[in-house]
Amino acid sequence: MTNIEPVVHDPMLEVDDLHVGFESFDGFSDVIDGVNLSVGKGEVVTVAGETGCGKSVTMKAILQLLSEPPARVSGTIEFDDMSLREMSDAEFDQIKGERMSIIFQDPMSSLNPTFTVGEQLTDTAQFGGYGDAGILEYTRRKYFGSERAEARERAIEMLEEVQMPDPENVMDSYPTQLSGGMRQRVLIAQALMNEPDLLIADEIGTALDVTIHDQILDLLQNLIDSHDLSVLMITHNLGIARQVSDRVYVMYGGRMVETAPTEELFNYPKHPYTQGLIASIPRLTGGAMAEGIDGSVPEYLDPPDGCRFHPRCPYAHEACVKDRPQMRSDSAEAGVECVLYDDNRAAPFDAPTLADTRNRMGTLEDESYSSEEVYND
């Protein structure tokens, strides 16, 4: 393995050494600590990790949705060879409205309840990135003609494309009159309205029941294929990551600890945290509950030195506490940030396997259990 950061060929989005912290009365929270990620053209990439690891903060930093201050943001964010952090607000609004879009996490609260669905979708179709309500109100009155009618037709077409029943009636409805699944379809239609090149999906379907959730995922997968989108998806659900992704980043404590093509990551996970997440998935055979990972994500006001996972890691030793491990890669698409893959610092452990981690997770409290007894396939 080498110390080269894996970056895909011909990236649409490239984030380099992203740091995000927040000033508060309690002190400075060091939330995102040197994140690197890339999304190739036409690639679906998922950032996966438990709640509180920094996924949504990373997304908001990319979209410049964090107020500075109290946020402190540094690093490089490039979209199609353009530096987003060097753009003016007006320039970035055009990018955000026309070439980059987002599906926010909660469909129940992401639409404005004071405007009809039709007003909000038609505004998106007609004005793209111009998001100032005063400007929109003025322009609505000015353009109640052919352009407005064309934008409305475009909005209806998108509702039909996301398989919305009775789209004409939905256009005249307020968000509070729609179910959660219908609102999610509206958000997807809104995000794809202006044919973006990059779609960011933050915990899509989180507030929906499981059957509607699966319908939305199938719909989104079909739309991704038909529109040839680059997608950055954020989720804590490993099943979603495996279902829709070409490549996965695993995030822990504000750092990307592993990345690999999806099947490689699930079949041969390397980082102890990735192995712990996979070992925590409930199993359908074997007659035992899956083990969880002891502890919780680090306190960002006072994060641990070295590897941020070391307080919870069953393989932690002295080298893990001293210095942050470097990302070590064996290809342009895979890498792991762990001293267990550094020959000079790995002692006293060899690189762990998923079976090793299952065994350690299952025997932390009772050494009488073995991996064969607890996880019998």
C-alpha positions as CSV (number, residue, x, y, z in Angstrom):
1,M,0.0,0.0,0.0
2,T,1.0,3.6,-0.6
3,N,0.2,6.8,1.1
4,I,-1.4,8.3,-2.0
5,E,-5.0,9.6,-1.4
6,P,-7.4,7.7,-3.8
7,V,-9.0,10.0,-6.3
8,V,-11.2,8.8,-9.1
9,H,-10.3,9.5,-12.8
10,D,-12.1,12.6,-14.2
11,P,-13.9,13.7,-11.0
12,M,-17.1,15.9,-11.2
13,L,-16.6,16.8,-7.5
14,E,-13.4,16.8,-5.6
15,V,-13.0,17.8,-1.9
16,D,-9.5,18.2,-0.5
17,D,-8.5,18.6,3.2
18,L,-11.9,20.0,4.3
19,H,-12.0,21.2,7.9
20,V,-15.2,22.5,9.6
21,G,-15.5,23.6,13.2
22,F,-18.0,25.7,15.2
23,E,-17.5,28.3,17.8
24,S,-19.9,28.0,20.8
25,F,-20.1,29.2,24.4
26,D,-18.6,25.8,25.4
27,G,-15.6,26.2,23.1
28,F,-14.5,25.2,19.6
29,S,-16.0,22.0,18.2
30,D,-13.6,20.4,15.7
31,V,-16.2,18.5,13.6
32,I,-14.7,17.8,10.2
33,D,-11.0,17.0,10.3
34,G,-9.3,16.9,6.9
35,V,-12.0,15.1,4.7
36,N,-11.0,14.1,1.2
37,L,-13.5,12.7,-1.2
38,S,-14.3,12.7,-4.9
39,V,-17.2,11.8,-7.2
40,G,-16.5,10.8,-10.8
41,K,-18.7,11.7,-13.7
42,G,-21.7,9.4,-13.9
43,E,-20.7,7.8,-10.6
44,V,-22.9,7.1,-7.5
45,V,-20.9,7.6,-4.3
46,T,-22.2,7.0,-0.8
47,V,-20.9,8.5,2.5
48,A,-21.9,6.1,5.2
49,G,-21.5,6.2,9.0
50,E,-23.4,6.4,12.2
51,T,-25.4,9.4,13.3
52,G,-23.2,12.3,14.4
53,C,-20.1,11.3,12.3
54,G,-20.3,14.5,10.2
55,K,-21.9,13.4,7.0
56,S,-24.5,16.2,6.8
57,V,-22.0,18.8,7.9
58,T,-19.8,17.8,5.0
59,M,-22.7,18.1,2.6
60,K,-23.6,21.5,3.9
61,A,-20.0,22.7,3.6
62,I,-19.9,21.6,0.0
63,L,-23.1,23.5,-0.7
64,Q,-22.0,26.5,1.3
65,L,-25.0,26.3,3.6
66,L,-22.9,27.0,6.8
67,S,-22.8,30.5,8.1
68,E,-19.3,31.7,8.7
69,P,-19.1,32.5,11.7
70,P,-20.0,30.6,13.8
71,A,-18.7,27.9,11.4
72,R,-15.0,27.9,10.4
73,V,-14.5,26.2,7.0
74,S,-11.2,25.6,5.2
75,G,-10.1,23.4,2.4
76,T,-10.6,23.1,-1.4
77,I,-13.9,22.2,-3.0
78,E,-13.8,21.9,-6.8
79,F,-16.8,21.2,-9.1
80,D,-16.1,20.4,-12.7
81,D,-12.6,22.1,-12.3
82,M,-14.2,25.2,-10.8
83,S,-13.3,26.3,-7.2
84,L,-16.6,26.7,-5.3
85,R,-15.1,28.5,-2.4
86,E,-13.6,31.2,-4.6
87,M,-17.0,32.0,-6.2
88,S,-19.2,35.0,-5.4
89,D,-22.6,34.2,-3.9
90,A,-24.3,35.1,-7.2
91,E,-22.0,32.8,-9.2
92,F,-22.5,29.9,-6.8
93,D,-26.3,30.4,-6.8
94,Q,-26.2,29.7,-10.5
95,I,-24.2,26.5,-10.1
96,K,-26.3,25.4,-7.2
97,G,-29.6,26.0,-9.1
98,E,-28.7,24.7,-12.5
99,R,-25.8,22.2,-12.2
100,M,-25.8,21.0,-8.6
101,S,-28.9,20.2,-6.6
102,I,-29.9,18.5,-3.3
103,I,-32.6,16.4,-1.9
104,F,-32.8,17.3,1.8
105,Q,-33.1,14.9,4.6
106,D,-36.7,15.4,5.9
107,P,-39.5,15.5,3.3
108,M,-42.0,16.6,6.0
109,S,-40.2,19.9,6.6
110,S,-38.3,20.7,3.4
111,L,-41.1,22.3,1.4
112,N,-42.4,25.8,2.2
113,P,-45.9,25.2,3.7
114,T,-47.1,28.8,2.7
115,F,-46.8,28.2,-1.1
116,T,-48.5,25.5,-3.2
117,V,-46.4,22.7,-4.7
118,G,-47.0,24.2,-8.1
119,E,-45.6,27.6,-7.1
120,Q,-42.4,26.1,-5.6
121,L,-41.8,23.7,-8.6
122,T,-42.5,26.4,-11.2
123,D,-40.2,28.8,-9.4
124,T,-37.5,26.2,-9.6
125,A,-38.1,25.5,-13.3
126,Q,-38.1,29.2,-14.2
127,F,-35.6,30.8,-11.9
128,G,-33.1,28.0,-11.1
129,G,-30.6,29.3,-8.5
130,Y,-32.3,32.6,-7.6
131,G,-33.5,31.9,-4.1
132,D,-34.4,35.3,-2.7
133,A,-38.2,35.3,-1.9
134,G,-38.5,39.1,-2.7
135,I,-37.0,38.7,-6.1
136,L,-39.3,35.7,-6.8
137,E,-42.4,37.6,-5.8
138,Y,-41.5,40.5,-8.0
139,T,-40.7,38.2,-11.0
140,R,-43.9,36.1,-10.5
141,R,-45.9,39.3,-11.1
142,K,-43.8,40.3,-14.1
143,Y,-43.8,37.0,-15.9
144,F,-47.3,35.6,-15.5
145,G,-47.2,35.0,-19.3
146,S,-45.8,32.4,-21.6
147,E,-42.6,31.8,-19.7
148,R,-44.5,31.0,-16.5
149,A,-46.8,28.7,-18.4
150,E,-43.9,26.8,-19.9
151,A,-42.2,26.5,-16.5
152,R,-45.5,25.1,-15.1
153,E,-45.7,22.5,-17.9
154,R,-42.1,21.5,-17.1
155,A,-43.0,21.1,-13.4
156,I,-46.0,18.8,-14.3
157,E,-43.7,16.8,-16.6
158,M,-41.3,16.2,-13.7
159,L,-44.1,15.1,-11.4
160,E,-45.1,12.6,-14.0
161,E,-41.6,11.4,-14.3
162,V,-41.4,10.7,-10.6
163,Q,-44.7,8.8,-10.9
164,M,-46.8,11.2,-8.9
165,P,-50.5,10.4,-9.1
166,D,-52.7,13.2,-10.4
167,P,-49.9,15.7,-10.9
168,E,-52.3,18.6,-11.9
169,N,-54.1,18.3,-8.6
170,V,-50.8,18.1,-6.7
171,M,-49.6,21.3,-8.3
172,D,-52.5,23.1,-6.7
173,S,-52.0,21.5,-3.3
174,Y,-50.1,22.7,-0.3
175,P,-47.3,20.5,1.1
176,T,-49.4,19.8,4.3
177,Q,-52.1,18.2,2.1
178,L,-49.6,15.5,0.8
179,S,-48.3,12.3,2.4
180,G,-44.7,11.9,3.2
181,G,-44.1,9.7,0.2
182,M,-45.7,12.3,-2.1
183,R,-43.6,15.1,-0.6
184,Q,-40.5,13.0,-1.2
185,R,-41.4,12.6,-4.8
186,V,-42.0,16.4,-5.1
187,L,-38.5,17.0,-3.6
188,I,-36.9,14.6,-6.1
189,A,-38.8,16.3,-9.0
190,Q,-37.6,19.7,-7.7
191,A,-34.0,18.5,-7.5
192,L,-34.0,17.1,-11.1
193,M,-36.0,20.0,-12.6
194,N,-33.1,21.8,-14.3
195,E,-31.2,18.6,-15.3
196,P,-28.2,19.0,-12.8
197,D,-24.9,17.2,-13.3
198,L,-24.5,16.4,-9.6
199,L,-27.2,15.4,-7.2
200,I,-26.7,15.3,-3.5
201,A,-29.2,13.1,-1.5
202,D,-29.1,13.5,2.2
203,E,-30.6,10.5,4.1
204,I,-33.4,10.1,1.5
205,G,-36.5,8.5,2.8
206,T,-35.5,8.6,6.4
207,A,-39.0,9.7,7.6
208,L,-40.9,7.2,5.4
209,D,-42.2,3.8,6.3
210,V,-40.2,0.9,4.9
211,T,-42.5,0.0,1.9
212,I,-42.6,3.7,0.6
213,H,-38.9,3.9,1.4
214,D,-38.1,1.0,-1.0
215,Q,-40.4,2.5,-3.7
216,I,-38.5,5.9,-3.5
217,L,-35.1,4.1,-3.7
218,D,-36.2,2.2,-6.8
219,L,-37.5,5.4,-8.3
220,L,-34.3,7.3,-7.6
221,Q,-32.2,4.5,-9.0
222,N,-34.2,4.6,-12.3
223,L,-33.9,8.4,-12.5
224,I,-30.1,8.3,-11.8
225,D,-29.8,5.8,-14.7
226,S,-32.0,7.7,-17.1
227,H,-30.5,11.2,-16.4
228,D,-26.8,9.9,-16.2
229,L,-26.3,11.7,-13.0
230,S,-23.3,12.0,-10.7
231,V,-24.6,11.4,-7.2
232,L,-23.3,11.9,-3.7
233,M,-25.6,10.1,-1.3
234,I,-25.4,10.4,2.5
235,T,-26.8,7.6,4.7
236,H,-26.4,5.7,7.9
237,N,-28.0,2.6,6.3
238,L,-25.5,0.2,4.9
239,G,-28.2,-1.6,3.0
240,I,-28.9,1.6,1.0
241,A,-25.2,2.1,0.4
242,R,-24.9,-1.4,-1.0
243,Q,-28.0,-1.2,-3.1
244,V,-27.3,2.0,-5.0
245,S,-23.6,2.9,-4.9
246,D,-20.7,2.4,-7.2
247,R,-18.3,3.3,-4.4
248,V,-18.6,3.9,-0.6
249,Y,-16.8,6.2,1.8
250,V,-17.0,5.2,5.5
251,M,-17.0,8.2,7.8
252,Y,-16.2,8.2,11.5
253,G,-15.7,11.2,13.8
254,G,-15.3,13.7,11.0
255,R,-12.8,11.7,9.0
256,M,-13.1,9.3,6.0
257,V,-11.6,6.1,7.4
258,E,-12.1,3.9,4.3
259,T,-13.2,4.0,0.7
260,A,-13.6,1.3,-1.8
261,P,-15.8,0.1,-4.7
262,T,-19.1,-1.2,-3.1
263,E,-18.7,-4.9,-3.5
264,E,-15.0,-4.8,-2.4
265,L,-15.9,-2.8,0.7
266,F,-18.6,-5.2,1.8
267,N,-16.8,-8.4,0.9
268,Y,-13.3,-7.3,2.2
269,P,-13.7,-4.5,4.7
270,K,-10.3,-3.3,6.1
271,H,-10.8,-0.7,8.8
272,P,-11.9,-2.0,12.2
273,Y,-14.8,0.5,12.2
274,T,-16.1,-0.7,8.8
275,Q,-15.8,-4.2,10.0
276,G,-17.6,-3.3,13.1
277,L,-20.5,-1.7,11.2
278,I,-20.9,-4.7,9.0
279,A,-20.6,-7.1,12.0
280,S,-23.4,-5.1,13.6
281,I,-25.9,-5.8,10.8
282,P,-28.5,-8.3,12.1
283,R,-28.0,-11.7,10.6
284,L,-30.8,-14.0,9.4
285,T,-29.0,-17.2,10.3
286,G,-26.9,-18.4,13.3
287,G,-29.5,-17.9,16.1
288,A,-27.8,-14.9,17.8
289,M,-28.1,-11.2,17.8
290,A,-25.5,-9.1,16.0
291,E,-23.1,-7.3,18.3
292,G,-22.9,-3.5,18.4
293,I,-19.8,-1.3,18.6
294,D,-19.2,-0.2,22.2
295,G,-19.2,3.5,23.0
296,S,-20.3,6.4,20.9
297,V,-18.9,9.0,18.4
298,P,-16.2,11.3,19.9
299,E,-17.0,14.5,21.7
300,Y,-16.0,17.2,19.2
301,L,-15.2,19.8,21.8
302,D,-12.3,17.5,22.9
303,P,-11.7,14.8,20.3
304,P,-9.2,12.1,21.0
305,D,-5.7,12.4,19.6
306,G,-4.4,10.1,17.0
307,C,-7.0,7.9,15.4
308,R,-10.4,9.1,16.6
309,F,-11.8,5.6,16.6
310,H,-9.1,4.2,19.0
311,P,-11.2,4.6,22.2
312,R,-13.7,2.1,20.7
313,C,-11.4,-0.1,18.6
314,P,-10.6,-3.7,19.8
315,Y,-7.2,-3.5,18.1
316,A,-6.1,-0.1,19.5
317,H,-2.5,0.1,20.8
318,E,0.1,2.8,21.5
319,A,0.6,3.8,17.8
320,C,-3.1,4.5,17.4
321,V,-3.1,7.1,20.3
322,K,-0.1,9.2,19.2
323,D,-0.6,10.4,15.6
324,R,-3.3,10.5,13.0
325,P,-2.9,7.6,10.6
326,Q,-2.4,8.3,7.0
327,M,-4.8,7.1,4.2
328,R,-3.1,4.1,2.6
329,S,-4.3,3.1,-0.8
330,D,-3.7,0.1,-3.1
331,S,-5.6,1.6,-6.1
332,A,-7.2,4.8,-7.3
333,E,-10.5,3.8,-5.9
334,A,-9.7,2.2,-2.5
335,G,-7.9,3.3,0.7
336,V,-7.9,2.9,4.4
337,E,-6.8,5.2,7.3
338,C,-5.5,2.7,9.9
339,V,-2.1,1.9,11.4
340,L,-2.8,-1.8,11.1
341,Y,-1.9,-1.4,7.4
342,D,1.4,0.3,8.2
343,D,4.2,-2.3,8.6
344,N,6.2,0.0,10.8
345,R,3.3,0.7,13.2
346,A,0.9,-2.2,13.1
347,A,2.4,-4.3,16.0
348,P,1.1,-6.0,18.0
349,F,-1.7,-6.8,15.5
350,D,-1.8,-8.1,11.9
351,A,-4.4,-6.5,9.6
352,P,-7.8,-7.8,11.0
353,T,-10.4,-9.8,9.1
354,L,-14.1,-9.4,9.5
355,A,-14.2,-12.7,11.3
356,D,-11.5,-11.5,13.7
357,T,-13.6,-8.4,14.5
358,R,-16.8,-10.3,14.9
359,N,-15.0,-12.5,17.4
360,R,-13.6,-9.6,19.3
361,M,-16.9,-7.7,19.4
362,G,-18.6,-10.9,20.6
363,T,-16.1,-11.6,23.3
364,L,-15.5,-8.2,24.9
365,E,-17.7,-8.9,27.9
366,D,-17.7,-12.7,27.9
367,E,-14.5,-14.5,26.8
368,S,-16.2,-17.9,26.8
369,Y,-18.0,-17.1,23.4
370,S,-16.2,-17.9,20.2
371,S,-16.9,-16.6,16.7
372,E,-18.1,-20.0,15.6
373,E,-20.6,-20.2,18.4
374,V,-22.0,-16.7,18.0
375,Y,-21.9,-16.3,14.3
376,N,-22.6,-19.8,12.9
377,D,-23.5,-19.4,9.2
